[in-house]
Amino acid sequence: MEQSSITVTIKLFAIYQEVYGIPELIRQFPPETTVNDVLTLIIQGYPQLEKWQSMTRFSVNYQFVEADTKLQDGDELVFIPPVSGG
């Protein structure tokens, strides 16, 4: 039976966490949703995040992935913006 939606945990770090004010989100998405689809949705609500979009790296279940990676039910997606300072 085909799933009607998948549940993904989105971990927010640095600027994403500052803007959202929470460390993680749990969201439902249609099957075939990609990492980039989620990033686009996250940024839609907070346009000040747009400047970070092209610099953000992604991890799914502790593995670095590309933006076109399709998510699976239960995945943990992490947005890793560039970190400044030292």
N, C-alpha and C positions, 0 to 999 in steps of 0.2 A: 504494500500500500504506500502510495506517495505521501510524503509529509506535506502539510499545508504551510508549515512554518518551522524555522529553526530558532533555537534560543542561543544567544551569544553573550558572553560576559566581556565587557569592554573595560580594560584597565586604563585609567587616565594618569599620566605623569606630567610633571612640570607645568607648562602653560595650560595644557588641557585641564588639569586638575584645578589650577588656580581659577580658570574661567568658570568651570562647572561647579566648583566648590565641594566636590565629592570625589573619592578615589576610584569608583567604578560604577558602571551602568550595566544593567541586564536588560537586553532588548530582544524582541522577536523580529525576524526578518523572513522574507520568502526564501525558499530554496534557491540555490544558484546565486545568492548574494555574494559579491566580492568584497575584499578588504576596502577597496577604493569606494564602493557604494556606501559602506558604513562611514568612512571618513567624510564623504560628501554630506551625508545626513548630519553628522556631528557638527560640522562647520556651518551648515545652513542656519542653525539657530543662533550662532555666535560669529558674525562676520569678522570680528577682530582676529579670529583664528586662521583666516584665509592665507595670511602671509606665511604661515607655518606649513601649509599643505604640501608644498613641493619638497620640503626638507624633512618631513616626518618619515621615519622608518617604521616597519611593522614587524610584529612577532605574533605567531599563532601557535599556541601550546609550546612556548619556549623555543621556537625555531623562527629565524628570520625568514620572511616571505616577501614576495613581490605584491604590488598593489592589485594585480588581477587574480590573485589567489581566491578560489571559491571557498566560502566558509561552510562548515558542517555543524550539525546540531551539537551543542555542548562545548564548542570551541571557546578558548580564552584568547581574545584579541587584545594586543597591547599596542598603543600608539606611543612611539618614542621620538619626541621632538629633539632638535639639537639642544645640547646642554651647554650653557655658558658658564664661565667662571673656572676655578681650578683649585 
